Amino acid sequence: MEILNHQGEPVTHSRALLPGPTKLRLHYYTTSTSPSSSDKPALLLLHGVPKTSYYWRKVIPLLSHKYRIICPDMRGLGDSSHPASGYDMGTVARDFADLMTELGIEKFHLVGEDWGAAAAYALAAQCPNRVKSLVFQEMVLPGYGLESWSAFTKVHVNSGTWLWHVGFYAVPDVPELLITGHEREYFSSFIKNEAWNPSAITPDAINEYVRCYSNPGGLRSMLSIYRATLETGDQNREFSKNKLKMPVLAIGSKHFIGEEVKRQMEYVSEKVEYKELPWGHQLAEECPEELAGVYLEWLEGKK
């Protein structure tokens, strides 16, 4: 499925070679490179795991009439390169800051979901003067609950939101052994299980995610994010010593993380608004029109 803007035009795909010893090439796409696009406020959309920037394809044309959209693939994921290290969210966030600098964008609005929300928080914490507003969607931060949400308890197992995979992915070597060769079955089941409407996860999305996580280094990079969870937790506790001052909207799914996202942001931000949607974890797949409407309404006046 081709990714289009509000005028039905294809987005522009590029790769940026970022500064630093790893020579990281970050794949990203933008909705417009025309001179008039620079007049629009920039909006950076960060995807979660096990997804890629393709996750935002249904939302893009609903936002691009008002915003210059930038959608990157996280380091090691999608069509970005797969470095051996740097999967803590502090480092991942600096990748995105470097990308925006490369694009000549000093200030921007920021939306992140799942691990993209963890990266978005780390970016806002490290570059508070660049982030005009933050949307934190469907994530529990390392250091503030992700570890405990993965615990094997009656409460978690019966809730339907037991994050069992956090500990599993952190185990060296074993996830690679069990998932390799079964990527389609595994990721299709995993992603649909977190949705309230599994039929919203269309075959083109599964094909794209399986393609990317089956590429050399794709699975290893994804697992490296989880293997850096404790390091990211330490970073978050340090970041939170200075609470965020920019406007923050926490978005939760009624049938997944829900209002916990508000509590997460209250730990680290001075003022938080909350919006709950009656779907599952995969909001941009399940309710793109509703989700885009929430973004547009909340961003209005924050330009």
C-alpha positions as a LaTeX table, in Angstrom:
\begin{tabular}{lrrr}
\hline
Residue & $x$ (\AA) & $y$ (\AA) & $z$ (\AA) \\
\hline
Met1 & 0.00 & 0.00 & 0.00 \\
Glu2 & 1.48 & 3.33 & $-1.10$ \\
Ile3 & 1.61 & 6.05 & 1.56 \\
Leu4 & $-0.10$ & 9.23 & 0.37 \\
Asn5 & $-0.70$ & 12.76 & 1.65 \\
His6 & $-4.06$ & 14.54 & 1.77 \\
Gln7 & $-3.85$ & 15.38 & $-1.95$ \\
Gly8 & $-3.26$ & 11.77 & $-2.93$ \\
Glu9 & 0.43 & 12.38 & $-3.65$ \\
Pro10 & 3.06 & 9.84 & $-2.57$ \\
Val11 & 5.22 & 10.73 & 0.40 \\
Thr12 & 8.93 & 11.31 & $-0.20$ \\
His13 & 11.24 & 8.59 & 1.11 \\
Ser14 & 14.85 & 9.39 & 2.02 \\
Arg15 & 17.72 & 8.28 & 4.22 \\
Ala16 & 19.75 & 10.60 & 6.43 \\
Leu17 & 23.34 & 9.80 & 7.38 \\
Leu18 & 23.52 & 10.98 & 10.98 \\
Pro19 & 26.63 & 12.24 & 12.76 \\
Gly20 & 28.46 & 9.89 & 15.10 \\
Pro21 & 30.78 & 6.88 & 14.97 \\
Thr22 & 28.09 & 4.35 & 13.96 \\
Lys23 & 27.37 & 6.10 & 10.62 \\
Leu24 & 23.68 & 5.45 & 11.18 \\
Arg25 & 21.44 & 5.78 & 8.12 \\
Leu26 & 17.94 & 6.62 & 9.26 \\
His27 & 15.12 & 5.97 & 6.82 \\
Tyr28 & 12.29 & 8.48 & 6.95 \\
Tyr29 & 9.55 & 9.92 & 4.80 \\
Thr30 & 7.98 & 13.35 & 4.60 \\
Thr31 & 4.63 & 14.45 & 3.21 \\
Ser32 & 5.98 & 17.32 & 1.14 \\
Thr33 & 9.24 & 18.92 & 0.13 \\
Ser34 & 7.66 & 21.86 & $-1.69$ \\
Pro35 & 8.59 & 25.41 & $-0.57$ \\
Ser36 & 5.09 & 25.94 & 0.83 \\
Ser37 & 5.48 & 22.96 & 3.18 \\
Ser38 & 7.99 & 24.92 & 5.26 \\
Asp39 & 5.13 & 27.21 & 6.31 \\
Lys40 & 3.41 & 24.32 & 8.07 \\
Pro41 & 4.31 & 23.32 & 11.63 \\
Ala42 & 6.43 & 20.17 & 11.72 \\
Leu43 & 4.99 & 17.04 & 13.29 \\
Leu44 & 7.30 & 14.10 & 14.06 \\
Leu45 & 5.55 & 10.71 & 14.34 \\
Leu46 & 7.39 & 7.86 & 16.09 \\
His47 & 6.27 & 4.25 & 15.72 \\
Gly48 & 6.44 & 1.43 & 18.23 \\
Val49 & 7.48 & $-2.24$ & 18.19 \\
Pro50 & 7.06 & $-4.58$ & 16.32 \\
Lys51 & 6.08 & $-1.99$ & 13.74 \\
Thr52 & 7.72 & 0.55 & 11.44 \\
Ser53 & 6.88 & 3.98 & 10.09 \\
Tyr54 & 4.35 & 2.19 & 7.88 \\
Tyr55 & 2.12 & 2.09 & 10.97 \\
Trp56 & 1.15 & 5.74 & 10.36 \\
Arg57 & 0.02 & 5.30 & 6.72 \\
Lys58 & $-3.72$ & 5.69 & 7.47 \\
Val59 & $-3.22$ & 8.76 & 9.67 \\
Ile60 & $-0.85$ & 10.70 & 7.38 \\
Pro61 & $-3.43$ & 11.96 & 4.82 \\
Leu62 & $-5.67$ & 13.12 & 7.65 \\
Leu63 & $-2.97$ & 15.39 & 9.09 \\
Ser64 & $-0.85$ & 16.57 & 6.18 \\
His65 & $-3.18$ & 19.40 & 5.16 \\
Lys66 & $-2.12$ & 21.23 & 8.33 \\
Tyr67 & 1.28 & 19.76 & 9.24 \\
Arg68 & 4.55 & 18.88 & 7.61 \\
Ile69 & 4.81 & 15.23 & 8.65 \\
Ile70 & 8.13 & 13.47 & 9.28 \\
Cys71 & 7.98 & 9.70 & 9.87 \\
Pro72 & 11.28 & 7.91 & 10.57 \\
Asp73 & 12.08 & 4.28 & 11.20 \\
Met74 & 13.78 & 3.79 & 14.56 \\
Arg75 & 17.43 & 2.72 & 14.44 \\
Gly76 & 17.64 & $-0.97$ & 13.61 \\
Leu77 & 14.00 & $-1.14$ & 12.50 \\
Gly78 & 12.20 & $-0.77$ & 9.19 \\
Asp79 & 14.59 & 0.40 & 6.49 \\
Ser80 & 17.01 & 2.16 & 8.84 \\
Ser81 & 20.44 & 0.61 & 9.31 \\
His82 & 21.10 & $-1.93$ & 12.06 \\
Pro83 & 23.96 & $-0.81$ & 14.32 \\
Ala84 & 25.37 & $-3.14$ & 16.96 \\
Ser85 & 24.48 & $-0.87$ & 19.88 \\
Gly86 & 22.63 & 2.27 & 20.93 \\
Tyr87 & 19.16 & 0.85 & 21.58 \\
Asp88 & 18.53 & 2.65 & 24.86 \\
Met89 & 15.88 & 5.30 & 24.41 \\
Gly90 & 18.23 & 8.16 & 25.30 \\
Thr91 & 20.35 & 7.31 & 22.26 \\
Val92 & 17.35 & 6.55 & 20.03 \\
Ala93 & 15.89 & 9.94 & 20.93 \\
Arg94 & 19.10 & 11.73 & 19.96 \\
Asp95 & 18.89 & 10.03 & 16.55 \\
Phe96 & 15.56 & 11.73 & 15.99 \\
Ala97 & 16.86 & 15.08 & 17.21 \\
Asp98 & 19.78 & 14.75 & 14.76 \\
Leu99 & 17.37 & 13.88 & 11.95 \\
Met100 & 15.31 & 17.00 & 12.55 \\
Thr101 & 18.50 & 19.07 & 12.60 \\
Glu102 & 19.55 & 17.52 & 9.28 \\
Leu103 & 16.16 & 18.53 & 7.87 \\
Gly104 & 16.62 & 22.09 & 9.10 \\
Ile105 & 13.75 & 21.85 & 11.57 \\
Glu106 & 14.53 & 23.41 & 14.93 \\
Lys107 & 11.15 & 23.10 & 16.67 \\
Phe108 & 8.42 & 20.54 & 16.17 \\
His109 & 5.39 & 18.80 & 17.64 \\
Leu110 & 5.98 & 15.21 & 18.70 \\
Val111 & 3.78 & 12.10 & 18.76 \\
Gly112 & 4.98 & 8.69 & 19.89 \\
Glu113 & 3.21 & 5.38 & 20.43 \\
Asp114 & 4.46 & 2.28 & 22.28 \\
Trp115 & 8.30 & 2.33 & 22.23 \\
Gly116 & 8.03 & 5.39 & 20.02 \\
Ala117 & 6.35 & 7.08 & 22.99 \\
Ala118 & 9.28 & 6.09 & 25.22 \\
Ala119 & 11.63 & 7.59 & 22.64 \\
Ala120 & 9.42 & 10.68 & 22.38 \\
Tyr121 & 9.59 & 11.21 & 26.14 \\
Ala122 & 13.39 & 10.87 & 26.09 \\
Leu123 & 13.55 & 13.35 & 23.20 \\
Ala124 & 11.33 & 15.88 & 24.99 \\
Ala125 & 13.36 & 15.47 & 28.19 \\
Gln126 & 16.71 & 15.98 & 26.44 \\
Cys127 & 15.60 & 18.70 & 24.01 \\
Pro128 & 12.82 & 20.58 & 25.85 \\
Asn129 & 13.41 & 23.79 & 23.90 \\
Arg130 & 12.82 & 22.04 & 20.59 \\
Val131 & 9.65 & 20.07 & 21.38 \\
Lys132 & 6.58 & 22.31 & 21.22 \\
Ser133 & 4.15 & 19.65 & 22.44 \\
Leu134 & 4.16 & 15.92 & 23.20 \\
Val135 & 1.58 & 13.20 & 22.62 \\
Phe136 & 2.42 & 10.09 & 24.67 \\
Gln137 & 0.35 & 7.16 & 23.42 \\
Glu138 & $-0.11$ & 3.64 & 24.81 \\
Met139 & 3.16 & 3.01 & 26.65 \\
Val140 & 4.42 & 2.25 & 30.14 \\
Leu141 & 7.86 & 3.80 & 30.70 \\
Pro142 & 10.85 & 1.73 & 31.74 \\
Gly143 & 11.70 & 2.78 & 35.26 \\
Tyr144 & 8.09 & 3.73 & 35.98 \\
Gly145 & 6.20 & 0.47 & 35.54 \\
Leu146 & 7.14 & $-1.44$ & 32.39 \\
Glu147 & 9.16 & $-3.90$ & 34.42 \\
Ser148 & 6.33 & $-4.59$ & 36.88 \\
Trp149 & 3.70 & $-4.84$ & 34.12 \\
Ser150 & 5.70 & $-7.77$ & 32.71 \\
Ala151 & 5.51 & $-9.73$ & 36.01 \\
Phe152 & 3.77 & $-13.12$ & 36.06 \\
Thr153 & 0.91 & $-12.38$ & 38.48 \\
Lys154 & $-2.82$ & $-13.17$ & 38.60 \\
Val155 & $-3.69$ & $-9.51$ & 38.20 \\
His156 & $-1.58$ & $-9.06$ & 35.09 \\
Val157 & $-2.50$ & $-12.37$ & 33.45 \\
Asn158 & $-6.23$ & $-11.81$ & 34.03 \\
Ser159 & $-6.13$ & $-8.20$ & 32.85 \\
Gly160 & $-5.42$ & $-9.04$ & 29.22 \\
Thr161 & $-2.49$ & $-6.62$ & 29.22 \\
Trp162 & 0.22 & $-8.84$ & 30.71 \\
Leu163 & 3.42 & $-7.69$ & 28.99 \\
Trp164 & 5.05 & $-11.12$ & 29.17 \\
His165 & 7.27 & $-10.45$ & 26.16 \\
Val166 & 9.34 & $-7.78$ & 27.94 \\
Gly167 & 11.23 & $-10.34$ & 29.99 \\
Phe168 & 11.26 & $-12.94$ & 27.22 \\
Tyr169 & 12.87 & $-10.59$ & 24.70 \\
Ala170 & 15.53 & $-9.61$ & 27.23 \\
Val171 & 16.81 & $-13.20$ & 27.46 \\
Pro172 & 19.96 & $-13.61$ & 25.34 \\
Asp173 & 19.72 & $-15.76$ & 22.19 \\
Val174 & 16.54 & $-17.73$ & 23.00 \\
Pro175 & 14.01 & $-15.39$ & 21.28 \\
Glu176 & 16.09 & $-15.46$ & 18.09 \\
Leu177 & 16.10 & $-19.27$ & 18.20 \\
Leu178 & 12.32 & $-19.51$ & 18.59 \\
Ile179 & 11.11 & $-16.67$ & 16.33 \\
Thr180 & 13.48 & $-17.02$ & 13.35 \\
Gly181 & 11.70 & $-18.87$ & 10.55 \\
His182 & 8.31 & $-18.17$ & 12.13 \\
Glu183 & 8.21 & $-14.39$ & 11.78 \\
Arg184 & 4.90 & $-14.28$ & 9.91 \\
Glu185 & 3.04 & $-16.50$ & 12.36 \\
Tyr186 & 4.61 & $-14.86$ & 15.41 \\
Phe187 & 4.23 & $-11.17$ & 14.54 \\
Ser188 & 0.77 & $-11.60$ & 13.00 \\
Ser189 & $-0.47$ & $-13.26$ & 16.19 \\
Phe190 & 1.31 & $-10.79$ & 18.47 \\
Ile191 & 0.08 & $-7.61$ & 16.79 \\
Lys192 & $-3.50$ & $-8.80$ & 16.36 \\
Asn193 & $-3.66$ & $-10.00$ & 19.96 \\
Glu194 & $-3.06$ & $-6.43$ & 21.17 \\
Ala195 & $-5.83$ & $-5.01$ & 18.97 \\
Trp196 & $-9.48$ & $-4.78$ & 20.02 \\
Asn197 & $-10.43$ & $-5.20$ & 16.36 \\
Pro198 & $-7.97$ & $-7.74$ & 14.92 \\
Ser199 & $-9.43$ & $-7.37$ & 11.41 \\
Ala200 & $-8.08$ & $-3.80$ & 11.35 \\
Ile201 & $-4.57$ & $-5.24$ & 11.04 \\
Thr202 & $-4.57$ & $-5.69$ & 7.28 \\
Pro203 & $-2.38$ & $-8.12$ & 5.28 \\
Asp204 & $-0.30$ & $-5.29$ & 3.79 \\
Ala205 & 0.72 & $-4.21$ & 7.30 \\
Ile206 & 1.68 & $-7.72$ & 8.34 \\
Asn207 & 3.63 & $-8.17$ & 5.10 \\
Glu208 & 5.57 & $-4.96$ & 5.71 \\
Tyr209 & 6.38 & $-5.70$ & 9.35 \\
Val210 & 7.41 & $-9.28$ & 8.56 \\
Arg211 & 9.61 & $-8.05$ & 5.70 \\
Cys212 & 11.45 & $-5.63$ & 7.93 \\
Tyr213 & 11.86 & $-7.85$ & 10.97 \\
Ser214 & 13.00 & $-10.76$ & 8.76 \\
Asn215 & 15.76 & $-8.67$ & 7.20 \\
Pro216 & 19.32 & $-9.31$ & 8.42 \\
Gly217 & 19.67 & $-7.61$ & 11.79 \\
Gly218 & 15.97 & $-6.77$ & 12.09 \\
Leu219 & 15.05 & $-9.20$ & 14.82 \\
Arg220 & 18.29 & $-8.65$ & 16.70 \\
Ser221 & 17.74 & $-4.89$ & 16.68 \\
Met222 & 14.19 & $-5.21$ & 17.98 \\
Leu223 & 15.32 & $-7.45$ & 20.83 \\
Ser224 & 18.15 & $-5.04$ & 21.64 \\
Ile225 & 15.55 & $-2.41$ & 22.55 \\
Tyr226 & 14.19 & $-4.72$ & 25.24 \\
Arg227 & 17.67 & $-5.74$ & 26.36 \\
Ala228 & 18.35 & $-2.06$ & 27.06 \\
Thr229 & 15.16 & $-1.69$ & 29.15 \\
Leu230 & 16.95 & $-1.39$ & 32.50 \\
Glu231 & 19.39 & 1.17 & 31.10 \\
Thr232 & 16.47 & 3.13 & 29.67 \\
Gly233 & 14.75 & 2.95 & 33.07 \\
Asp234 & 17.80 & 4.48 & 34.73 \\
Gln235 & 17.78 & 7.25 & 32.13 \\
Asn236 & 14.09 & 7.96 & 32.67 \\
Arg237 & 14.49 & 8.30 & 36.42 \\
Glu238 & 17.30 & 10.78 & 35.79 \\
Phe239 & 15.32 & 12.69 & 33.14 \\
Ser240 & 12.31 & 12.98 & 35.45 \\
Lys241 & 14.25 & 15.06 & 37.96 \\
Asn242 & 13.32 & 17.94 & 35.63 \\
Lys243 & 9.65 & 17.62 & 34.77 \\
Leu244 & 8.49 & 18.42 & 31.25 \\
Lys245 & 6.99 & 21.88 & 30.89 \\
Met246 & 5.59 & 21.67 & 27.34 \\
Pro247 & 1.93 & 20.67 & 26.80 \\
Val248 & 1.48 & 16.89 & 27.11 \\
Leu249 & $-1.44$ & 14.77 & 25.95 \\
Ala250 & $-1.59$ & 11.16 & 27.13 \\
Ile251 & $-3.70$ & 8.88 & 24.92 \\
Gly252 & $-4.80$ & 5.49 & 26.22 \\
Ser253 & $-6.83$ & 2.65 & 24.76 \\
Lys254 & $-9.80$ & 1.50 & 26.82 \\
His255 & $-8.96$ & $-2.13$ & 26.09 \\
Phe256 & $-5.22$ & $-2.00$ & 26.67 \\
Ile257 & $-3.02$ & 0.39 & 28.70 \\
Gly258 & $-5.75$ & 2.98 & 29.21 \\
Glu259 & $-5.51$ & 5.58 & 31.96 \\
Glu260 & $-2.11$ & 4.31 & 33.08 \\
Val261 & $-0.61$ & 6.52 & 30.35 \\
Lys262 & $-1.89$ & 9.56 & 32.23 \\
Arg263 & $-0.23$ & 8.39 & 35.44 \\
Gln264 & 2.97 & 7.73 & 33.50 \\
Met265 & 3.12 & 11.29 & 32.26 \\
Glu266 & 2.17 & 12.72 & 35.64 \\
Tyr267 & 5.36 & 11.18 & 37.01 \\
Val268 & 7.47 & 13.17 & 34.54 \\
Ser269 & 5.42 & 16.21 & 33.41 \\
Glu270 & 4.02 & 19.32 & 35.08 \\
Lys271 & 0.64 & 19.29 & 33.34 \\
Val272 & $-1.05$ & 16.42 & 31.52 \\
Glu273 & $-4.31$ & 16.09 & 29.62 \\
Tyr274 & $-5.82$ & 12.67 & 28.97 \\
Lys275 & $-7.89$ & 11.17 & 26.16 \\
Glu276 & $-9.17$ & 7.59 & 26.06 \\
Leu277 & $-10.30$ & 5.81 & 22.90 \\
Pro278 & $-12.52$ & 2.70 & 22.91 \\
Trp279 & $-10.11$ & 0.44 & 21.02 \\
Gly280 & $-7.01$ & $-1.69$ & 21.53 \\
His281 & $-3.30$ & $-0.99$ & 21.45 \\
Gln282 & $-3.00$ & $-0.49$ & 17.67 \\
Leu283 & $-4.85$ & 2.84 & 17.46 \\
Ala284 & $-3.49$ & 4.10 & 14.14 \\
Glu285 & $-4.56$ & 0.80 & 12.56 \\
Glu286 & $-7.91$ & 0.46 & 14.39 \\
Cys287 & $-9.31$ & 4.01 & 14.39 \\
Pro288 & $-7.18$ & 6.32 & 12.20 \\
Glu289 & $-9.92$ & 8.91 & 11.63 \\
Glu290 & $-10.79$ & 9.16 & 15.31 \\
Leu291 & $-7.13$ & 9.29 & 16.31 \\
Ala292 & $-6.26$ & 11.97 & 13.75 \\
Gly293 & $-9.21$ & 14.02 & 14.99 \\
Val294 & $-7.86$ & 13.86 & 18.54 \\
Tyr295 & $-4.43$ & 15.01 & 17.35 \\
Leu296 & $-5.84$ & 17.90 & 15.31 \\
Glu297 & $-8.13$ & 19.13 & 18.05 \\
Trp298 & $-5.42$ & 19.00 & 20.68 \\
Leu299 & $-2.71$ & 20.58 & 18.50 \\
Glu300 & $-4.95$ & 23.49 & 17.55 \\
Gly301 & $-3.59$ & 26.59 & 19.26 \\
Lys302 & $-0.25$ & 24.95 & 20.09 \\
Lys303 & 1.45 & 25.95 & 16.84 \\
\hline
\end{tabular}
